[in-house]
Amino acid sequence: MRFNDKANSSISQRKMTRDGYLVVPASISRIGVFDYLDTELSVGTKEEIKKVARTERSLFSDETIKSFDGAPITIGHPSGSVRAENWKQLSVGNIRNVKREGDVLTAEAWIYDADAIKLVQDGQLEELSCGYDCDLLDSTDPCADFEMSPMLGNHVAIVAKGRCGGSVKLADKEINMSKSVNFLDTLLGAFGIKLSDEQKQKVEEEEKKEAGVPSDEGKPEDGTPEEKKSDDKPEDDPESDEEKKKPVKDADMASEIAALRKQLADEKAERHAEKLRSAVLADAQSSFPTIKIVDSDNARSIREKAIIESGLYETQALKTLSDEAVTAVYEVAKKHSVKDVNAGVGKAIVTDSKPEANTMIDFNSLYNIKESK
């Protein structure tokens, strides 16, 4: 289970290296009992608060400390894990010198990217948020409903102050359907699309053939020469001995199934894009009433126009950012305009705070609208 948790850091102790890198002492996490929604933990649907204990075993195991040491730093939480395949596009630094100090896991955040350093120095991004995996266990603490297993760090995100709504966040996960699900469950169950009777029959016949179900129809009668019987039957008789000996190959059926699968994926992507665009459009028009939106604008281009309007980035610089980074900078642009920012460096990175029942939303996944996804 993926979690994104706020961390706090001492801005007053930040320093610049001789090569221009920014080093910020940070508190990655601390032990205690924290509030989550049951929907975030996938243990209920009523949006009730559940208590989750982060114990010494959860936070200070050798496995946890080693997993955070060297973890990449990102601008905003990526939609998935940071891996070798996407590290180059997402990382702006890394975490070093992870160690325990009392009840807190501390480290140094080394930020290498010049644009990220500028956002932090200008006060636009004021918080660190940890992305890690752990399991929920039965709690040994009578004050908690669950207990975290040892945390496995994946990345630490730089985020805007106060935008995540609470100290503990559960990242959205895409639920992938198992490959073992059969054709009928896959095609009939997704989005209400139904197979025709003819297609259903083909699928059933295919499944029977693969299962090796024998058929009594079409057997040659006793005393009838097999060759003559074969000649008497129509060429397209599916029950002929010749047909029985053929391997099960149905290119047409495979083509139909592939086309239906593509149709499902295309419709899902189209609906998601429409919902995302509508949400971003409404939000952008509220925060940036003067920007001009055209029908051809998608969610990213709307965010880019808002960022340009705020003065944070110019058009060409935005084109080099990942979608996750654009989303993160957009949230910053909504809160601060470059013209209104005090460039002082005395901003404090806030500590964990309690979530509200209906506002536990990670701004980096705020518009990652879930299908019954």
DASUL-V353704 format. One record per residue. PHI is phi in radians with two decimals (NA if undefined). Layout:
BEGIN
<<PHI> <PHI>>
END
This chain:
BEGIN
<<NA> <-1.62> <-2.09> <-2.16> <-2.03> <-1.14> <-2.26> <-2.01> <-2.52> <-1.67> <-1.11> <-1.13> <-1.73> <-1.13> <-2.59> <-1.88> <-1.43> <-1.15> <-1.62> <1.59> <-1.40> <-1.77> <-2.04> <-2.16> <-1.09> <-2.44> <-1.73> <-1.25> <-2.89> <-2.53> <-1.41> <2.64> <-1.97> <-2.17> <-1.60> <-2.33> <-1.46> <-1.07> <-1.18> <-1.26> <-1.62> <1.04> <-2.09> <3.13> <-2.29> <-1.70> <0.96> <-1.58> <-1.34> <-2.04> <-1.63> <-2.15> <-1.56> <-1.83> <-1.65> <-1.05> <-1.14> <-1.14> <-1.85> <-1.94> <-1.17> <-1.01> <-1.09> <-1.17> <-1.07> <-1.15> <-1.21> <-1.48> <-1.21> <1.61> <-1.09> <-1.23> <-1.82> <-2.16> <-1.58> <1.32> <-1.38> <-1.20> <-1.19> <-2.36> <-1.32> <-1.49> <-2.32> <-1.02> <-1.21> <-2.11> <-0.98> <-1.06> <-1.41> <-1.83> <-1.38> <-2.13> <2.96> <-2.66> <-1.73> <-2.30> <0.94> <-1.34> <-2.78> <-1.54> <-2.33> <1.16> <-1.67> <-2.11> <-1.67> <-1.93> <-2.91> <-2.02> <-1.67> <-1.74> <-1.90> <-1.75> <-1.35> <-1.12> <-1.14> <-1.13> <-1.07> <-1.08> <-1.09> <-1.24> <-1.13> <-1.39> <1.48> <-1.32> <-2.03> <-2.15> <-2.54> <-1.86> <-2.35> <-1.46> <-1.93> <-2.61> <-1.99> <-2.84> <-1.84> <-1.65> <-2.04> <-1.09> <-1.44> <-1.62> <-1.67> <-1.11> <-1.57> <-2.20> <-1.45> <-2.43> <-2.34> <-1.42> <-1.30> <-0.93> <-1.31> <-2.06> <-1.22> <-2.02> <-2.82> <-2.24> <-1.75> <-1.60> <-2.30> <-1.38> <-1.07> <1.27> <-1.52> <-1.46> <1.49> <-2.97> <-1.38> <-2.19> <-2.23> <-1.87> <-1.22> <-1.17> <-2.08> <-1.50> <-1.59> <-1.60> <-1.22> <-1.09> <-1.19> <-1.37> <-1.12> <-1.31> <-1.01> <-1.13> <-1.08> <-1.17> <-1.45> <-1.46> <-1.51> <-1.58> <1.04> <1.31> <-1.43> <-2.00> <-1.34> <-1.26> <-1.02> <-1.13> <-1.18> <-1.03> <-1.07> <-1.11> <-1.10> <-1.10> <-1.09> <-1.09> <-1.12> <-1.12> <-1.11> <-1.15> <-1.42> <1.27> <-1.21> <-1.31> <-2.19> <-1.57> <-1.33> <1.42> <-1.24> <-1.17> <-1.19> <-1.07> <1.46> <-1.61> <-1.01> <-1.06> <-1.17> <-1.14> <-1.05> <-1.12> <-1.20> <-1.30> <-1.49> <-1.05> <-1.08> <-1.65> <-1.17> <-1.23> <-1.73> <-1.14> <-1.04> <-1.10> <-1.17> <-1.13> <-1.42> <-1.31> <-1.16> <-1.34> <-2.37> <-2.36> <-1.11> <-1.12> <-1.13> <-1.07> <-1.15> <-1.12> <-1.10> <-1.08> <-1.13> <-1.18> <-1.08> <-1.10> <-1.06> <-1.06> <-1.12> <-1.13> <-1.16> <-1.10> <-1.12> <-1.15> <-1.12> <-1.09> <-1.10> <-1.15> <-1.14> <-1.11> <-1.07> <-1.07> <-1.15> <-1.17> <-1.06> <-1.09> <-1.18> <-1.17> <-1.15> <-1.28> <-1.52> <-2.31> <-1.11> <-1.64> <-1.29> <-1.79> <-1.94> <-1.97> <-1.06> <-1.38> <-1.22> <-1.75> <-1.04> <-1.16> <-1.16> <-1.13> <-1.09> <-1.07> <-1.08> <-1.16> <-1.12> <-1.10> <-1.05> <-1.29> <1.61> <-1.23> <-2.40> <-1.70> <-0.97> <-1.11> <-1.15> <-1.13> <-1.11> <-1.55> <-1.51> <-1.26> <-1.05> <-1.11> <-1.18> <-1.07> <-1.09> <-1.13> <-1.17> <-1.04> <-1.10> <-1.13> <-1.07> <-1.14> <-1.52> <-2.32> <-1.74> <-0.96> <-1.17> <-1.81> <-1.50> <-1.40> <-1.29> <-1.11> <-1.88> <-1.58> <-1.25> <-1.83> <-1.42> <-1.31> <-1.62> <-1.04> <-2.37> <-1.30> <-1.41> <-1.68> <-0.96> <-1.99> <-2.19> <-1.40> <-2.23> <-1.33> <-1.06> <-1.23> <-2.06> <-0.98> <-1.85> <-1.43> <-1.12> <-1.45> <-1.37> <-1.23> <-1.70>>
END
